[in-house]
C-alpha cells in the first residue's frame, strides 16, 4: 500500500521497506463435534447460512466456491483450477450429483 502511495506522491517513503514476508505454512484444522453443531445452529439464522453450510460440507474455501463455473465441472467432478486456489495447485472436489 505504501508503494502505491509513493507512486502517487502521497507519501515519501515506505516504512515497511525491509520487512520480510511472513511465510505461511499449511495446517490442518479440525472442528470438534460440539463446535460443528454450534456453527450449524448459528448458520440456520444467518443470511449466508446456506452458502457456509455448502462450504463446510465440501471443505472448500469461500473464494473457491464463489468462483465455481460450469466449465470447471467435468463428469460430475469439480476441478478447481490452480488460478482459483490459495496454494495455486488445481484439485478435484468429489463427485457432484445431478
SVG drawing of the C-alpha trace seen along z (x, -y; Angstrom):
<svg xmlns="http://www.w3.org/2000/svg" viewBox="-33 -14 48 53">
<polyline fill="none" stroke="black" stroke-width="0.4" points="0.0,0.0 2.8,-2.4 4.4,-1.7 1.2,-2.8 1.3,-5.9 4.9,-6.6 3.8,-6.2 1.0,-8.7 3.2,-11.1 1.1,-10.7 4.0,-9.5 7.8,-10.0 8.9,-6.5 7.7,-3.1 8.2,-2.3 7.8,1.4 10.6,1.4 12.8,4.1 10.2,6.2 10.4,9.8 7.2,11.5 5.8,14.0 5.9,17.5 2.6,19.1 2.6,22.8 -0.2,25.2 -2.0,26.7 -4.9,28.9 -7.8,27.5 -10.3,29.9 -13.5,28.8 -14.8,30.8 -18.4,32.2 -19.8,29.7 -18.1,26.8 -19.7,28.1 -23.1,28.3 -22.8,24.7 -21.8,23.4 -24.6,25.3 -27.1,23.8 -25.8,20.3 -26.0,20.6 -29.7,21.5 -30.3,17.8 -27.6,16.3 -28.4,14.7 -25.5,16.5 -26.0,19.7 -26.7,22.0 -23.5,21.0 -21.5,21.5 -23.0,25.0 -22.1,25.9 -18.6,24.8 -18.3,26.8 -19.8,29.9 -17.4,29.9 -14.5,28.5 -13.7,25.7 -12.7,22.1 -15.3,19.3 -13.5,17.7 -13.1,21.1 -16.8,21.8 -17.8,18.3 -15.6,18.7 -17.1,22.0 -18.0,22.1 -19.9,24.8 -16.9,25.4 -15.0,26.5 -17.3,29.5 -16.5,32.5 -18.3,35.8 -19.7,34.7 -16.3,33.8 -15.5,30.2 -11.9,29.4 -10.7,26.2 -8.2,24.6 -4.8,23.6 -5.6,19.9 -8.6,20.1 -6.8,21.8 -4.9,20.3 -1.9,22.6 -2.0,22.3 -2.5,26.0 -5.5,27.4 -7.5,30.1 -10.6,32.3 -13.7,32.0 -15.6,35.3 -18.3,36.4 -21.2,34.0 -24.7,35.4 -27.1,34.0"/>
</svg>
